[in-house]
Amino acid sequence: MPYEKNTELPEGVQDVLPPHAQTIYREAYNSAFDEYSSPKDRRGDDSREEVAHKVAWSAVKQSYSKGDDDKWHKD
């Protein structure tokens, strides 16, 4: 399901991403959730939610990198 606010994101996302990265994640997730609503639009057996989470992480990785502290930092 789409997320309206960053506070609705999974705890695992909130715990490691700074606020701006959470916004990137949320917006990418919501967009992918809509775009890949039909199983024919997805590759493999991934669910709509799994695809949306993969897209969201990919979007975050464009501007952030995981540090030695397991948290994500702006490049």
C-alpha positions as CSV (number, residue, x, y, z in Angstrom):
1,M,0.0,0.0,0.0
2,P,1.3,3.5,-0.7
3,Y,2.7,5.6,2.1
4,E,1.3,9.1,2.8
5,K,4.0,10.2,5.3
6,N,7.5,9.1,6.1
7,T,6.4,8.1,9.5
8,E,4.4,5.3,7.8
9,L,7.5,3.7,6.2
10,P,8.7,0.4,7.7
11,E,10.9,0.8,10.8
12,G,13.8,-0.7,9.0
13,V,13.7,2.1,6.5
14,Q,13.2,4.9,9.0
15,D,16.0,3.6,11.3
16,V,18.7,3.8,8.6
17,L,17.7,6.6,6.2
18,P,17.8,10.4,7.0
19,P,14.6,12.4,6.4
20,H,15.4,13.5,2.8
21,A,16.3,9.9,1.8
22,Q,13.0,8.7,3.4
23,T,11.1,11.1,1.2
24,I,12.9,9.8,-1.9
25,Y,12.1,6.3,-0.8
26,R,8.4,7.0,-0.2
27,E,7.9,8.9,-3.5
28,A,9.7,6.2,-5.5
29,Y,7.8,3.4,-3.7
30,N,4.4,5.1,-4.3
31,S,5.2,5.7,-8.0
32,A,6.3,2.1,-8.5
33,F,3.4,0.7,-6.6
34,D,1.1,2.4,-9.1
35,E,3.2,1.7,-12.2
36,Y,3.6,-2.1,-11.4
37,S,0.0,-2.7,-10.3
38,S,-0.5,-5.5,-12.9
39,P,1.4,-8.7,-12.6
40,K,2.1,-8.5,-16.4
41,D,4.1,-5.3,-15.7
42,R,6.4,-7.1,-13.3
43,R,9.2,-9.6,-14.1
44,G,9.4,-12.8,-12.2
45,D,7.1,-13.7,-9.3
46,D,7.8,-10.6,-7.2
47,S,4.7,-9.0,-5.6
48,R,3.7,-5.5,-6.3
49,E,5.1,-4.5,-2.9
50,E,8.4,-6.3,-3.4
51,V,8.9,-4.5,-6.8
52,A,8.0,-1.1,-5.2
53,H,10.5,-1.6,-2.4
54,K,13.3,-2.6,-4.9
55,V,12.5,0.5,-7.0
56,A,12.5,2.7,-3.8
57,W,15.9,1.4,-2.7
58,S,17.3,1.9,-6.1
59,A,16.2,5.5,-6.1
60,V,17.8,6.1,-2.7
61,K,21.1,4.6,-3.9
62,Q,21.3,7.2,-6.6
63,S,22.1,9.9,-4.0
64,Y,23.0,8.0,-0.8
65,S,25.5,5.4,0.2
66,K,25.5,3.0,3.1
67,G,28.2,3.9,5.7
68,D,30.2,1.8,8.1
69,D,27.6,2.6,10.7
70,D,24.9,0.8,8.6
71,K,23.1,4.2,8.1
72,W,22.8,5.9,4.7
73,H,24.6,9.2,4.0
74,K,24.3,11.7,1.1
75,D,27.0,11.2,-1.5
